[in-house]
Amino acid sequence: MKEDFKSYYAVIFTSTQNKNIDGYSEMAEKMETLAKQQKGYLGMDSAKNDVGITVSYWDSLEAIKNWKQQSEHLQAQQKGRQYWYSWYNVRICKVEREYEFLKK
């Protein structure tokens, strides 16, 4: 673990999509671009298959709350519930430690 490690937060968004996802890719790209502009945003990882998982990283719970309430993100959430998702789950976790492996 890094000596100067500072804990942060992860928002884990797990979902299944409906068959009709017209406009979804464009909105997802727009939301990623917009998230990167938000104060407290640290990064994002995403994997999509039968179940999609997107994890965004934030420096505080306040930053997460502000992102959740951002007007364009609110519109995307509404469209997601109305058109794109058949199910989703959101988990907010505090990351207190991390490590990685990289084979060279």
C-alpha positions, 0 to 999 in steps of 0.5 A, spaced: 500 500 500 502 506 498 504 510 504 501 517 502 494 513 500 488 517 502 481 513 502 476 515 497 469 512 495 467 508 489 460 508 486 458 501 483 452 501 478 450 494 476 445 493 471 441 489 466 438 493 460 432 492 456 433 490 448 431 497 446 437 501 447 437 506 442 441 512 444 444 509 450 451 509 448 451 516 446 448 518 453 453 514 456 459 517 453 456 524 454 455 522 462 462 520 462 465 526 459 460 530 464 463 526 470 470 527 468 468 535 469 465 534 476 469 536 482 471 530 486 471 525 480 477 521 480 476 516 475 471 510 472 472 503 470 466 499 466 465 492 463 459 490 459 456 484 458 449 480 460 450 485 466 453 491 466 458 494 471 460 501 472 465 503 478 466 511 478 471 513 484 470 520 488 474 523 493 468 525 498 460 523 499 459 530 497 462 529 490 457 523 489 451 527 492 453 533 487 454 528 481 447 525 483 443 531 483 447 534 477 441 536 472 443 533 465 445 526 470 438 527 473 435 527 465 439 521 464 437 517 470 430 518 468 431 516 461 435 510 464 429 508 468 424 509 462 427 506 456 434 502 457 434 499 464 430 493 466 434 493 473 439 496 476 443 497 483 447 502 486 452 501 492 457 506 495 463 504 498 469 507 502 475 504 499 480 504 505 486 500 501 488 498 494 493 494 491 495 492 484 499 487 480 502 488 473 506 483 469 511 486 464 
